[in-house]
Amino acid sequence: MIKALDRYIKGDMHGIHYAVSMFIATVVLWLCVQALAKANPVWAISSMVATSDPLMKTALMILRSRIINTLVGCAIGLAFIALGGTRVLMLPLALAVTVLVSSYLVRIQTMWRQAPISAAFVIAAGFEHHSRINGLKAGVQRMGEVIFGCVVGLAAAWLVSVVWPLPDPAAASAATPVPGTAPTASSAAVPDSKTAQTTSD
């Protein structure tokens, strides 16, 4: 069974590693959001999936971009609920404004799509209520769920990377020689022991 699995995945465990991280984060979000907050955990889970990355090193590098774009999207979503209430027109307007703000004011290209995604999540929460105040309350709660999903996704990825560390695929591919390629300068500079002995004789 293990040999068949290894032959199928060809030694690349990053997919399984990512699946374990997704499983842990989903279970934690489901228990916390549904059991403790009595809310629908799908939004937090969706945010976690949208902001997660199979490589912990990459996840840490773009952490700042994720958090800023998420906060920008949530803030704009709340602003449109406060200004326009729960009208359907607020959703396309908020998404358009979020894209413009993210593109020309924030100017963080990495994970920029997280901004309109977060805005859509927040405004969708406001649509569930027919008053502006209740819509704002629901939007604030949804914003907390979205940010909580991002944090849990990163924490789960960090925990799995500590318990089950995997080598960097870029470093591993660089260390593995490709068949049929010419030797590097460092390898060519090291003489073979038999050749060196023949030369000295």
Secondary structure, DSSP 4 states (H G I P E B T S, - for coil): -HHHHHHHHTT--HHHHHHHHHHHHHHHHIIIIIIIS-S-THHHHHHHHHH--S-HHHHHHTHHHHHHHHHHHHHHHHHHHHHHTT-TTHHHHHHHHHHHHIIIII---TTTTHHHHHHHHHHHHHHT-SSHHHHHHHHHHHHHHHHHHHHHHHHHHHHHHHHS----HHHHHHHSPPTTPPPPHHHHHS--HHHHHHHH-
